[in-house]
Amino acid sequence: MAGNTFGNRFRVTTFGESHGAAIGGVIDGCPAGVSLNLEQIQQELDRRKPGQSKIVTQRKEADEVRFLSGIFEGKTTGTPIGFIIENTNSKSQDYEHIKDTYRPSHADYVYDEKYGHRDYRGGGRSSARETACRVVAGAIAKQVLSNVKITAYVASVGDISVKKRYSELDFNTIEQNPVRCADPIIAVQMEDLIKSVKKDGDSIGGTIICVVENVPIGLGEPVFDRLDADLAKAMLGINAVKGVEFGSGFEGTKLRGSQHNDVILPDGTTKTNNAGGIVGGISNGMDIYFKVAFKPTATLMKDQQSINSLHEVVTVQGKGRHDACVLPRAVPIVEAMTAITLLDFYIEQYGLKKLS
């Protein structure tokens, strides 16, 4: 299977399945001599891991990362960084009922059609469990980009959304509620909605906003390696993501050019930031901000109509441990993929030595 590597200069290759012995990855292109805080890397994983609150899947995984290479005496050596995360709480028997059956809106059917053979346990390679590997790589990228601040938060769940602009919010409140919403009052409403949906055996989607501060002018390459294009690819590669918009996004289509244009001030900043910090595919020094849309989780605790491997109509029963809403656990994944993408462009712009 191809398509397991992301990035050009800072490259991340992941491996493993949801119910295999372990998942893991290899990071290539990381600058040498970077002091790493391994506890911070584990903390990032803890933000993504299952079982952390009542509104997420109750699969109990420690998600402890073990590094195999590329780090010596607390510093990167410039060689490939290898790591694994063991799967310790998989319950493969929960998936026997879909061995020959395809779950609606899952990758089950297309994997079988493409490869002729699939690991049906927890979705195998298509499981969001693989994203833990991206969080490890993203946590390292964050530490290399120590001057850049990357913050993501849940902006909406269903029809409940944060009304304030990101500049009006206190990002310190994000980790103080299980939804990871930057508005504490709205967070309570979101939590209640997720609990209600979960009780009904259903699922719900929403959006995450990511804000990147202290990005210099000049990241991005015309015309096909645009910064926003690669960030969009990074986001769309996350399970359940169905859309990405930068700056004013689709709302900007309702404005006239005279309303939408960002006036450039004498110091090089802009009066407004409808561009979302990226113009012509290149960072302009303003905050980069974008919104990521996540669909409702495909697995429901309700019976659904589908087909089996013989293309017979069957009923798929909802079993196992699943998120009714993926957004709270997706926040660190969005941040990780943002960091990986930005570091890739930083290395292109400045080289390895300046970053080490």
QUIHU-V247306 format. One record per pair of residues at least 4 apart in sequence whose ideal C-beta (glycine too) atoms are under 7 Angstrom apart, sorted by the first residue. I is the first residue (numbers start at 1). GAP is how many residues later the second one is. Records with the same first field share a line. If there is no record, write none. Layout:
# QUIHU-V247306
I=GAP ; GAP
This chain:
# QUIHU-V247306
1=124
4=9 ; 10 ; 11
5=6 ; 7 ; 8
6=6 ; 231 ; 334
7=4 ; 5 ; 333 ; 337
8=336
9=20 ; 335 ; 338 ; 339
10=19 ; 20 ; 131 ; 330 ; 333 ; 334 ; 337
11=17 ; 18
12=13 ; 15 ; 122 ; 125 ; 328
13=12 ; 13
14=11 ; 116 ; 119 ; 120
15=8 ; 9 ; 10
16=4 ; 6 ; 7 ; 8 ; 114
17=102 ; 107 ; 108 ; 110
18=72 ; 103 ; 104 ; 105 ; 106 ; 109 ; 111
19=68 ; 71 ; 73 ; 102 ; 103
20=67
21=65 ; 66
22=62 ; 63 ; 64 ; 65
23=62 ; 64 ; 106 ; 107 ; 109 ; 110
24=59 ; 60 ; 61 ; 109
25=58 ; 108 ; 111 ; 112
26=54 ; 56
27=53 ; 54 ; 110 ; 113
28=52
29=318
30=4 ; 46 ; 51 ; 110 ; 114
31=45 ; 47 ; 113 ; 321 ; 324 ; 325
32=44 ; 45 ; 46 ; 324
33=42 ; 43 ; 323
34=41 ; 42 ; 109 ; 110 ; 322
35=39 ; 40
36=5 ; 35 ; 38 ; 39 ; 40 ; 104 ; 107
37=106
38=4
39=4
40=4 ; 99 ; 103
41=4 ; 24 ; 95 ; 98 ; 99
42=4 ; 22 ; 23
43=4
44=91 ; 95 ; 288
45=4 ; 18 ; 20 ; 87 ; 90 ; 91
47=285
48=83 ; 84 ; 87 ; 281 ; 284 ; 285
49=12 ; 14
50=6 ; 7 ; 9 ; 11
51=6 ; 7 ; 8 ; 9 ; 10
52=4
53=125
55=123 ; 136 ; 139 ; 140 ; 143 ; 269 ; 270 ; 273
56=267 ; 272 ; 273
57=264 ; 265 ; 266
58=263
59=30 ; 262
60=29
61=26 ; 27 ; 28
62=26
63=22 ; 69
64=21
65=18 ; 20 ; 71
66=17 ; 18
67=4 ; 14 ; 16
68=14 ; 15 ; 16
69=10 ; 11 ; 12 ; 13
70=6 ; 7 ; 9 ; 10 ; 11 ; 12
71=4 ; 5 ; 6 ; 10
72=5
76=5
83=53
85=47
90=32
92=29
94=225 ; 226
95=25 ; 26 ; 27 ; 225
97=4 ; 220 ; 222
98=5 ; 10 ; 22 ; 218
99=21
100=208 ; 209
101=205 ; 207 ; 213 ; 215
102=6 ; 7 ; 204 ; 205
103=5 ; 195 ; 196 ; 203 ; 213
104=194 ; 200 ; 202 ; 212
105=193
106=17 ; 192
107=4 ; 16 ; 19
108=4 ; 10 ; 12
109=4
110=4
111=4 ; 7 ; 15
112=4 ; 6 ; 197
118=6
119=5 ; 6
120=4
122=5 ; 7
123=4
125=5
128=111 ; 198
131=4 ; 107 ; 108 ; 202
132=4
133=4
134=4 ; 199 ; 202 ; 203
135=4 ; 197 ; 198 ; 201
136=4
137=4 ; 199 ; 203
138=4 ; 197 ; 198 ; 199 ; 201 ; 202
139=4 ; 197
140=4
141=4 ; 198 ; 199 ; 202
142=8 ; 197
144=199 ; 211
145=194 ; 197 ; 198 ; 201
147=67
148=64 ; 66 ; 67 ; 194
149=64 ; 65
150=60 ; 62 ; 185 ; 188 ; 189
151=20 ; 60
152=56 ; 57 ; 58 ; 179 ; 182 ; 183
153=21 ; 27 ; 28 ; 29 ; 55 ; 56 ; 178
154=25 ; 26 ; 27 ; 36 ; 52 ; 54 ; 173 ; 174 ; 177
155=6 ; 7 ; 52 ; 53 ; 54 ; 136
156=4 ; 5 ; 6 ; 50 ; 51
157=33 ; 36 ; 37 ; 47 ; 49 ; 168 ; 170
158=35 ; 46 ; 48
160=26 ; 29 ; 30 ; 33
162=19 ; 20 ; 21 ; 24
164=4 ; 5 ; 19
166=43 ; 45 ; 123
169=13 ; 14
170=12
171=11
173=9 ; 11
174=6 ; 8
175=5
177=4 ; 7 ; 10 ; 14
178=13 ; 150
179=8 ; 11 ; 12 ; 149
180=148 ; 151
181=5 ; 6 ; 9
183=4
186=4
187=4
188=4
189=4
190=4
191=4
192=4
193=4 ; 11
194=4 ; 10 ; 130 ; 131
195=4
196=4
197=5 ; 6 ; 7 ; 127 ; 128
198=126
201=99 ; 100 ; 101 ; 117
202=98 ; 100
203=93 ; 94 ; 97 ; 121 ; 122
204=92 ; 120 ; 121
205=89 ; 90 ; 91
206=88 ; 119 ; 121
207=84 ; 85 ; 86 ; 87
208=84 ; 86 ; 119 ; 122 ; 123 ; 126
209=80 ; 82
210=79 ; 80 ; 82 ; 124 ; 125 ; 128
211=76 ; 78
212=75 ; 76 ; 126
213=74
215=4 ; 62 ; 68 ; 73
216=67 ; 69
217=66 ; 67 ; 68
218=64 ; 65 ; 131
219=8 ; 63 ; 64 ; 123 ; 126 ; 127 ; 130
220=6 ; 7 ; 58 ; 61 ; 62 ; 63 ; 125
221=4 ; 127
222=4 ; 58 ; 59
225=5
226=4 ; 55
227=4 ; 51 ; 54 ; 55 ; 56 ; 118
228=4 ; 18 ; 50 ; 53
229=4 ; 52
230=4 ; 111
231=4 ; 59 ; 107 ; 110
232=4 ; 12
233=4
234=103 ; 104 ; 106 ; 107
235=6 ; 9 ; 57 ; 99 ; 102
236=5 ; 8
238=92 ; 95 ; 99
240=54 ; 55 ; 57 ; 86
241=51 ; 52 ; 53
242=51 ; 53
243=50
244=46 ; 48
245=4 ; 5 ; 45 ; 46
246=30 ; 32 ; 44
247=5 ; 26 ; 27 ; 28 ; 29 ; 42
248=4 ; 12 ; 26
249=42
252=8 ; 22
255=4 ; 5
256=4
257=4
260=14
262=8 ; 9 ; 10 ; 11 ; 12 ; 13
263=7 ; 8
264=4 ; 6
265=4 ; 5 ; 6
268=17
269=16 ; 17
270=16
273=4 ; 13 ; 14
275=4 ; 9
276=12 ; 13 ; 14
277=6 ; 7 ; 9 ; 10 ; 11 ; 12
278=4 ; 5 ; 6 ; 10
279=5
283=5
292=42
294=32 ; 33 ; 36
297=25 ; 26 ; 27 ; 28 ; 29
299=19 ; 21 ; 23
300=4 ; 18
301=17
302=16
303=12 ; 13 ; 14 ; 15
304=12
305=8 ; 10
306=8 ; 10
307=4 ; 5 ; 6 ; 7
308=4 ; 6
323=6
326=4
330=4
331=4
332=4
333=4
334=4
335=4
336=4
337=4
338=4
339=4
340=4
341=4
342=4
343=4
344=4
345=4
346=4 ; 9
347=4 ; 5 ; 8
350=4 ; 5
352=4
